[in-house]
Amino acid sequence: MNRDDSNAPLSSEEMPSSVSVPPLQNKKAILLVFGIFACLAGYAVVGDLSGDVGYFVLAGLQVFLFVLLAMSAHLSQTYPGLKIPAIIFLLVLVGCVGLGVTGISVLSMLPPEAMDMDVSPSGSLVDSSAEFDLDDSLSTDDALRIAEVVLLVLLSAGISFVGFSRRFRGFLSRYVPLDPDSFVHMVALVAVTALTLMPLVPLLVLGEPVLLSPVFLETGTGGEIFMESMKDDIYNLLWTMGASFLVVGLFITRNIPETLKRLGLVRPTLQEVGIAIGLGILLVGVFTVVEAGITIVWQFFGWQMTDTDAVELLFAPMLTPVGALVASIAAGFGEELSIRGVLQPRFGILIPSLLFAALHAFQYNWDGVLSVFLAGIIFALIRRYYCTTVSAVTHTVYDLILFYSLIFGLGI
């Protein structure tokens, strides 16, 4: 059964400019969306960001620029004057991603005391009053690596701007369902390329995932961290789901049923639920073999592998029955909706799978990134032959089994 619309005819805003299809005129809904994000921004300026409301607001602001960019691009089909603001938002987005990647790279080079925390012999967090001097903590080699990160981030941005080329988009459209004349698709292509290349830079330069550095690992445990992590997962899932609807043109070029169809969100049959659960279980066994093969290859060439003990420490806040369930649902539905639901129908299987793998380069070395890429290909095929709902359930079951295997020490 194929319930995917990857090869469906292009709809309103995705048609060439020579075709005129009037968009939906739901201005009240558009104003409501911008009003919500304006309130979030206002609260971020004057409110308390340390409580539950603050976490919720910060999670919303993380997707704000993506929504603003997408809505501006969609609205430019009706109001061409919005193309310039959309390009400005795109450049700001690329710049913010670049600054974020550079910033996390610098942080990963710092000692744990940079976060005003220390670790007791038992492994628990304690307050540290030690003076911290940034200049004394970064060596000349670190400065050179930071410079290399900056240069590669700039190079990644430059490569992503190839998406502005009509000739390149025309070439790419031979292989993926991309309309080379669509302004919306052009903006999306530049953003996706930047988001794919930039996260790989720290791993390429530093040789290890930034989130597995001591400064992050030694501040990532404890009960309070667990609660914050679980809240972040829930809030990010909610905002990602809402943003995914808006990114594909809800209230601008599509109504709710059309948006659900575009995202591949279909009510699954009982048979499909069973298939999704079975596939999730099967994939655990398949990737046990796949990762064993990757390990053999990496060891043969002497390449550095992901530190599994460090990964387990990174995931420690999720390693409770409730935490594992929340994290699995958040990853399964959030990632599938945004990667397979939003991107796959217009960028095919390969490009979204590369993005999916690149976003995991903060926590895995190249062996893990390859494994995630292969998993992404399988999730993409499930989305193609069934729907996003089925791939999301499969992804959730797969992650849940992996988390529970860590909790109960099964060593899967």
Secondary structure as the mmCIF struct_conf table of DSSP 4:
data_model
#
loop_
_struct_conf.conf_type_id
_struct_conf.id
_struct_conf.beg_label_comp_id
_struct_conf.beg_label_asym_id
_struct_conf.beg_label_seq_id
_struct_conf.end_label_comp_id
_struct_conf.end_label_asym_id
_struct_conf.end_label_seq_id
TURN_TY1_P TURN_TY1_P1 SER A 6 ASN A 7
BEND BEND1 ALA A 8 ALA A 8
HELX_LH_PP_P HELX_LH_PP_P1 PRO A 9 LEU A 10
HELX_RH_3T_P HELX_RH_3T_P1 SER A 12 GLU A 14
BEND BEND2 MET A 15 MET A 15
TURN_TY1_P TURN_TY1_P2 SER A 17 SER A 18
BEND BEND3 VAL A 19 VAL A 19
HELX_LH_PP_P HELX_LH_PP_P2 PRO A 22 LEU A 24
HELX_RH_AL_P HELX_RH_AL_P1 LYS A 27 VAL A 46
BEND BEND4 GLY A 47 GLY A 47
BEND BEND5 SER A 50 GLY A 51
HELX_RH_AL_P HELX_RH_AL_P2 ASP A 52 LEU A 75
TURN_TY1_P TURN_TY1_P3 SER A 76 THR A 78
HELX_RH_3T_P HELX_RH_3T_P2 PRO A 80 LEU A 82
HELX_RH_AL_P HELX_RH_AL_P3 LYS A 83 SER A 108
TURN_TY1_P TURN_TY1_P4 MET A 109 MET A 109
BEND BEND6 LEU A 110 LEU A 110
HELX_RH_3T_P HELX_RH_3T_P3 PRO A 112 MET A 115
TURN_TY1_P TURN_TY1_P5 ASP A 116 ASP A 116
STRN STRN1 MET A 117 VAL A 119
TURN_TY1_P TURN_TY1_P6 PRO A 121 SER A 122
BEND BEND7 GLY A 123 GLY A 123
STRN STRN2 LEU A 125 ASP A 127
HELX_RH_AL_P HELX_RH_AL_P4 LEU A 134 SER A 137
BEND BEND8 LEU A 138 LEU A 138
HELX_RH_AL_P HELX_RH_AL_P5 THR A 140 SER A 160
HELX_RH_3T_P HELX_RH_3T_P4 PHE A 161 PHE A 164
HELX_RH_AL_P HELX_RH_AL_P6 ARG A 166 LEU A 172
TURN_TY1_P TURN_TY1_P7 SER A 173 TYR A 175
BEND BEND9 VAL A 176 PRO A 177
TURN_TY1_P TURN_TY1_P8 PRO A 180 ASP A 181
HELX_RH_AL_P HELX_RH_AL_P7 PHE A 183 LEU A 197
TURN_TY1_P TURN_TY1_P9 MET A 198 PRO A 199
HELX_RH_AL_P HELX_RH_AL_P8 LEU A 200 LEU A 206
BEND BEND10 GLY A 207 GLU A 208
HELX_RH_3T_P HELX_RH_3T_P5 VAL A 210 LEU A 212
BEND BEND11 SER A 213 SER A 213
HELX_RH_AL_P HELX_RH_AL_P9 PRO A 214 LEU A 217
TURN_TY1_P TURN_TY1_P10 GLU A 218 THR A 219
BEND BEND12 GLY A 220 GLY A 220
BEND BEND13 GLY A 222 GLY A 222
HELX_RH_AL_P HELX_RH_AL_P10 GLY A 223 VAL A 247
TURN_TY1_P TURN_TY1_P11 VAL A 248 GLY A 249
STRN STRN3 LEU A 250 LEU A 250
TURN_TY1_P TURN_TY1_P12 PHE A 251 THR A 253
STRN STRN4 ARG A 254 ARG A 254
HELX_RH_AL_P HELX_RH_AL_P11 ILE A 256 LEU A 263
TURN_TY1_P TURN_TY1_P13 GLY A 264 GLY A 264
HELX_LH_PP_P HELX_LH_PP_P3 ARG A 267 THR A 269
HELX_RH_AL_P HELX_RH_AL_P12 LEU A 270 PHE A 301
TURN_TY1_P TURN_TY1_P14 GLY A 302 GLY A 302
HELX_RH_AL_P HELX_RH_AL_P13 THR A 308 LEU A 314
TURN_TY1_P TURN_TY1_P15 PHE A 315 PHE A 315
HELX_RH_3T_P HELX_RH_3T_P6 ALA A 316 MET A 318
BEND BEND14 THR A 320 THR A 320
HELX_RH_AL_P HELX_RH_AL_P14 PRO A 321 GLU A 335
HELX_RH_PI_P HELX_RH_PI_P1 GLU A 336 LEU A 343
HELX_RH_AL_P HELX_RH_AL_P15 GLN A 344 PHE A 347
TURN_TY1_P TURN_TY1_P16 GLY A 348 ILE A 349
HELX_RH_AL_P HELX_RH_AL_P16 LEU A 350 ALA A 358
TURN_TY1_P TURN_TY1_P17 LEU A 359 GLN A 363
BEND BEND15 TYR A 364 TYR A 364
HELX_RH_AL_P HELX_RH_AL_P17 TRP A 366 TYR A 385
BEND BEND16 TYR A 386 TYR A 386
HELX_RH_AL_P HELX_RH_AL_P18 THR A 388 ILE A 407
TURN_TY1_P TURN_TY1_P18 PHE A 408 GLY A 409
#
